[in-house]
Amino acid sequence: MKLTPYEQEMLDGKFGRFKQIALENVLKYARVVGAEELVEVTKSTLYFGAHSYLETCKADTYDEIFAKMYLCTDEKVELGEFEKTCYCQTCVAPCDQYDYEVTHLPKELFDKNTEYLSRTLKAGCCIAGSCTPYLNGWVPLFGEHVVTSESSNITMSNSAFGARCNADGEEAITWISICGRAPKWGFYLPENRYADTVYHIECRSETRFDWDIIGYTVGRMLPSAGVPVLTGDFHRPTLTMLKQCFTAMATTSACELCHIVGVTPEARSLEDARGNKPLRGEFTITQKDYDESCRQICSAGEGKINFVLLGCPHYSLEDIQQVANYIHGKKVAEGVELHVWTDMSTLAMAKASGFVKTIEDAGGNVLSSSCAMVMDPAAFSHVTAMVTDSGKQGHYMHSCFGTEKHVPIYYGDVCKCIDAAAAGYWKGEA
């Protein structure tokens, strides 16, 4: 293994056991994947907070929990400092940053989450509570090496920004953030970044909702570990459309990189994106395929609803403006909850713009730093039927609700979701 003098000093323990054990784990990881050297990582997002899976660890302090669950050791290692050259911020938490009552969660969870985030903040991980960090300044440059705990952000970083990112687990991301180094493998290597699966887009592509379905459809057709490239006479997507597309794509596949001809930086042409990589598949996404994805996500029929979730991935200011403009003059039906999720910085801008007041006046709530599928089940145990504009939520929330009760999940564009919130009823297709 080729190590720089700085890396060797870290491995020798010069900078403390916290960094030493992180680098030791990174080197074990490197040996498994056959990496011969490390790369310097300059940005990361981490899935910190009082998430329910940490409850499996019986320990007296958060430092002990951190050592066992993130550093993967029974050794008592005090939580030290993350690498100063790697900017770190948090991904989503198990509850809203400011409120727990509106989501039916106990104060104990809220307080524990605050405690855990304060502890990792002291270690150098900023509190952002965002699954869309590029909306609040976490924007990697072309060729920059980054790690992230959010599947859609892996695809966004690799694809839209041309950064270098692998789909690492939370433990590996933590080690990498502590020592600032990652094994040089996977999508850090240019030869692995070429597309091997071509998609010709012939379905609707004008709206954010359309791109959600396109992403879902690409993902469900993609060969294992495939790298897709999208081509065709489609409507040019905006960043907010791409965040929807890549979120849905990462839901139905393990896609880490998606080229879009004429849109993403490594796909100036189809040939540019393909290189000389052998072709594994070629598909045409028709309106029939689009409609089939809708059918797979959306429960059949119609009926009363009591929960509407918007903002997966977290809404941008533009998205919240659309909600405010459409909901103005309407009222959420009695007994229905409307949750609009975003990050803290976008929430502040939405408040300043008056959008939050408009939504709240209509009976909705604008929340930050989490979403239904990462919260404790107590947050949605009362739900009898759900509506969402997110393929990811529609896909995963069935398992979150559990098998003991059937909860219909209806899926449609943002306007149809708001109409359902106002009516307290989901109308099926005519």
NUDRENSE-526483 format. One record per residue (C-alpha): residue in three letters; x, y, z. Coordinates in steps of 0.1 Angstrom, whole numbers, padded with zeros to 4 digits, always signed. Example, Ala and Ser with C-alpha at 12.3 -4.5 7.8 and 13.67 -1.06 7.14 Angstrom:
2
ALA+0123-0045+0078SER+0137-0011+0071
//
This chain:
430
MET+0000+0000+0000LYS+0014+0034-0010LEU+0011+0059+0018THR+0022+0095+0019PRO+0044+0107+0049TYR+0013+0123+0065GLU-0007+0091+0061GLN+0021+0070+0076GLU+0023+0093+0106MET-0014+0090+0111LEU-0012+0052+0109ASP+0017+0053+0134GLY-0006+0071+0159LYS+0010+0106+0158PHE-0024+0123+0156GLY-0042+0101+0182ARG-0060+0068+0184PHE-0092+0083+0169LYS-0076+0090+0136GLN-0054+0060+0137ILE-0082+0035+0141ALA-0102+0053+0113LEU-0072+0049+0089GLU-0066+0013+0100ASN-0102+0006+0090VAL-0098+0024+0057LEU-0067+0003+0049LYS-0086-0029+0056TYR-0113-0017+0032ALA-0087-0008+0006ARG-0072-0043+0008VAL-0107-0059+0003VAL-0113-0038-0029GLY-0078-0041-0042ALA-0069-0004-0039GLU-0031+0003-0040GLU-0033+0039-0028LEU-0056+0064-0011VAL-0072+0096-0024GLU-0078+0128-0004VAL-0115+0134+0003THR-0126+0170+0008LYS-0163+0167+0015SER-0186+0143+0033THR-0222+0140+0045LEU-0229+0118+0075TYR-0260+0100+0088PHE-0256+0112+0124GLY-0282+0117+0151ALA-0303+0094+0173HIS-0313+0070+0146SER-0332+0039+0157TYR-0306+0014+0146LEU-0283+0028+0173GLU-0307+0014+0199THR-0292-0020+0192CYS-0260-0009+0209LYS-0261-0011+0247ALA-0237+0015+0260ASP-0236+0042+0286THR-0223+0071+0266TYR-0225+0084+0230ASP-0187+0080+0227GLU-0191+0043+0234ILE-0219+0040+0209PHE-0198+0059+0183ALA-0168+0035+0188LYS-0189+0004+0185MET-0213+0014+0157TYR-0191+0037+0136LEU-0155+0027+0143CYS-0165-0009+0146THR-0145-0016+0178ASP-0151-0026+0214GLU-0121-0005+0223LYS-0129+0026+0243VAL-0120+0054+0219GLU-0129+0090+0228LEU-0146+0109+0200GLY-0119+0132+0186GLU-0118+0156+0156PHE-0127+0149+0120GLU-0101+0157+0094LYS-0099+0195+0090THR-0094+0193+0052CYS-0126+0173+0048TYR-0157+0195+0053CYS-0184+0174+0070GLN-0221+0180+0075THR-0250+0159+0086CYS-0276+0142+0064VAL-0311+0137+0076ALA-0320+0131+0113PRO-0348+0110+0129CYS-0368+0140+0137ASP-0374+0177+0128GLN-0346+0200+0139TYR-0370+0223+0158ASP-0402+0204+0166TYR-0412+0169+0177GLU-0449+0173+0186VAL-0462+0180+0151THR-0447+0146+0140HIS-0460+0127+0171LEU-0425+0119+0184PRO-0415+0118+0221LYS-0394+0146+0236GLU-0369+0120+0248LEU-0360+0112+0211PHE-0358+0149+0203ASP-0335+0156+0232LYS-0313+0126+0225ASN-0310+0136+0188THR-0300+0171+0199GLU-0274+0156+0223TYR-0259+0133+0196LEU-0257+0161+0170SER-0241+0184+0195ARG-0214+0158+0202THR-0206+0152+0165LEU-0207+0190+0159LYS-0179+0194+0185ALA-0159+0168+0166GLY-0163+0189+0134CYS-0195+0178+0117CYS-0218+0207+0110ILE-0255+0204+0115ALA-0273+0207+0081GLY-0300+0180+0082SER-0301+0177+0045CYS-0304+0149+0019THR-0299+0176-0008PRO-0267+0193+0005TYR-0260+0209-0029LEU-0290+0232-0021ASN-0272+0246+0010GLY-0236+0250-0003TRP-0222+0215-0003VAL-0214+0216-0040PRO-0184+0195-0051LEU-0163+0206-0081PHE-0156+0185-0112GLY-0131+0158-0102GLU-0133+0165-0064HIS-0133+0133-0042VAL-0163+0132-0019VAL-0183+0107+0002THR-0220+0109+0012SER-0245+0089+0031GLU-0274+0098+0008SER-0279+0075-0021SER-0293+0102-0044ASN-0265+0125-0036ILE-0240+0099-0047THR-0257+0099-0081MET-0260+0137-0081SER-0224+0143-0072ASN-0210+0119-0098SER-0235+0128-0126ALA-0244+0165-0124PHE-0212+0178-0109GLY-0187+0154-0123ALA-0173+0148-0088ARG-0158+0114-0078CYS-0179+0095-0053ASN-0185+0059-0043ALA-0215+0043-0025ASP-0199+0036+0008GLY-0217+0025+0040GLU-0221+0048+0069GLU-0192+0032+0088ALA-0168+0036+0059ILE-0179+0072+0054THR-0172+0079+0090TRP-0137+0065+0089ILE-0130+0085+0057SER-0143+0117+0072ILE-0121+0112+0103CYS-0089+0106+0084GLY-0097+0124+0051ARG-0087+0094+0030ALA-0105+0068+0009PRO-0094+0038-0011LYS-0087+0047-0047TRP-0112+0024-0065GLY-0147+0023-0081PHE-0158+0057-0094TYR-0126+0074-0083LEU-0111+0057-0113PRO-0118+0073-0147GLU-0120+0040-0166ASN-0150+0029-0144ARG-0171+0060-0152TYR-0181+0052-0188ALA-0217+0042-0195ASP-0226+0006-0204THR-0264+0009-0207VAL-0282+0033-0231TYR-0317+0046-0226HIS-0336+0064-0253ILE-0361+0087-0236GLU-0394+0089-0256CYS-0419+0096-0227ARG-0431+0128-0211SER-0402+0148-0196GLU-0415+0184-0190THR-0420+0184-0152ARG-0403+0174-0120PHE-0428+0146-0116ASP-0420+0133-0151TRP-0383+0131-0141ASP-0392+0113-0109ILE-0408+0086-0130ILE-0380+0086-0156GLY-0355+0079-0128TYR-0377+0052-0113THR-0380+0035-0147VAL-0343+0037-0156GLY-0335+0022-0122ARG-0359-0008-0125MET-0345-0017-0159LEU-0308-0011-0151PRO-0285-0042-0150SER-0267-0048-0117ALA-0239-0022-0112GLY-0248-0006-0145VAL-0239+0029-0156PRO-0267+0044-0176VAL-0266+0072-0202LEU-0299+0089-0212THR-0303+0103-0247GLY-0332+0114-0269ASP-0354+0144-0277PHE-0363+0150-0240HIS-0371+0183-0223ARG-0338+0196-0208PRO-0340+0190-0170THR-0332+0216-0144LEU-0313+0209-0112THR-0346+0204-0092MET-0357+0179-0119LEU-0324+0160-0116LYS-0326+0157-0079GLN-0360+0140-0083CYS-0347+0118-0111PHE-0316+0106-0093THR-0335+0100-0060ALA-0360+0077-0077MET-0332+0061-0098ALA-0312+0052-0067THR-0344+0037-0052THR-0350+0011-0078SER-0313+0004-0085ALA-0278+0008-0070CYS-0270+0034-0097GLU-0241+0057-0086LEU-0235+0075-0119CYS-0259+0085-0147HIS-0249+0104-0178ILE-0274+0126-0197VAL-0263+0136-0232GLY-0259+0173-0235VAL-0266+0179-0198THR-0240+0162-0175PRO-0203+0172-0179GLU-0190+0138-0189ALA-0216+0133-0216ARG-0211+0161-0242SER-0221+0134-0267LEU-0232+0097-0265GLU-0197+0087-0276ASP-0182+0108-0249ALA-0202+0091-0223ARG-0197+0056-0236GLY-0160+0055-0243ASN-0150+0020-0254LYS-0169+0002-0226PRO-0188-0029-0237LEU-0226-0024-0240ARG-0247-0043-0215GLY-0281-0031-0225GLU-0301-0007-0246PHE-0337+0004-0238THR-0363+0028-0250ILE-0385+0043-0223THR-0419+0049-0238GLN-0450+0064-0224LYS-0462+0029-0217ASP-0431+0023-0195TYR-0438+0056-0178ASP-0474+0046-0170GLU-0463+0012-0158SER-0439+0028-0132CYS-0468+0050-0120ARG-0489+0019-0116GLN-0462+0002-0096ILE-0458+0031-0072CYS-0494+0042-0068SER-0519+0020-0050ALA-0550+0012-0070GLY-0584+0028-0067GLU-0593+0059-0046GLY-0604+0067-0011LYS-0601+0088+0020ILE-0566+0099+0031ASN-0551+0115+0062PHE-0514+0120+0054VAL-0497+0139+0026LEU-0460+0141+0023LEU-0441+0164+0000GLY-0404+0170-0001CYS-0385+0138-0009PRO-0358+0146-0017HIS-0359+0178+0003TYR-0376+0206-0015SER-0357+0235-0029LEU-0370+0271-0025GLU-0384+0268-0060ASP-0404+0237-0050ILE-0418+0253-0019GLN-0428+0284-0039GLN-0448+0261-0062VAL-0466+0246-0032ALA-0473+0280-0017ASN-0487+0294-0050TYR-0509+0264-0056ILE-0522+0260-0020HIS-0530+0298-0016GLY-0567+0301-0009LYS-0572+0264-0002LYS-0576+0247+0032VAL-0562+0213+0042ALA-0592+0191+0051GLU-0599+0184+0088GLY-0581+0153+0100VAL-0555+0155+0073GLU-0518+0163+0079LEU-0497+0179+0051HIS-0460+0178+0057VAL-0436+0197+0034TRP-0399+0187+0041THR-0368+0207+0034ASP-0335+0216+0050MET-0329+0243+0076SER-0314+0269+0053THR-0341+0265+0027LEU-0367+0267+0055ALA-0353+0301+0066MET-0355+0314+0030ALA-0390+0301+0026LYS-0400+0319+0058ALA-0384+0351+0046SER-0403+0348+0013GLY-0437+0343+0030PHE-0441+0308+0016VAL-0442+0291+0050LYS-0469+0314+0063THR-0490+0307+0032ILE-0487+0269+0036GLU-0493+0271+0074ASP-0524+0294+0068ALA-0537+0266+0046GLY-0532+0241+0074GLY-0499+0225+0063ASN-0466+0223+0080VAL-0431+0230+0066LEU-0405+0209+0084SER-0368+0204+0082SER-0340+0179+0086SER-0359+0146+0083CYS-0388+0128+0065ALA-0413+0100+0072MET-0392+0071+0061VAL-0362+0079+0085MET-0383+0088+0115ASP-0394+0065+0143PRO-0426+0045+0134ALA-0445+0065+0161ALA-0445+0094+0136PHE-0469+0077+0112SER-0486+0049+0132HIS-0519+0068+0129VAL-0518+0070+0091THR-0546+0052+0073ALA-0538+0063+0038MET-0509+0083+0024VAL-0503+0106-0006THR-0469+0116-0019ASP-0452+0131-0050SER-0421+0110-0044GLY-0414+0077-0060LYS-0389+0070-0032GLN-0414+0075-0004GLY-0441+0055-0023HIS-0416+0027-0028TYR-0402+0024+0007MET-0431+0035+0030HIS-0450+0002+0026SER-0422-0016+0046CYS-0422+0013+0071PHE-0459+0009+0078GLY-0454-0029+0083THR-0473-0059+0073GLU-0499-0059+0101LYS-0520-0032+0084HIS-0526-0023+0048VAL-0519+0014+0042PRO-0527+0026+0006ILE-0500+0049-0008TYR-0511+0072-0036TYR-0487+0088-0059GLY-0491+0119-0081ASP-0477+0153-0090VAL-0476+0181-0064CYS-0509+0197-0075LYS-0528+0164-0073CYS-0513+0158-0039ILE-0524+0192-0026ASP-0559+0187-0041ALA-0561+0154-0021ALA-0550+0172+0011ALA-0578+0198+0006ALA-0604+0172-0002GLY-0593+0146+0023TYR-0597+0121-0006TRP-0576+0106-0034LYS-0593+0105-0067GLY-0581+0077-0089GLU-0576+0080-0126ALA-0607+0088-0146
//
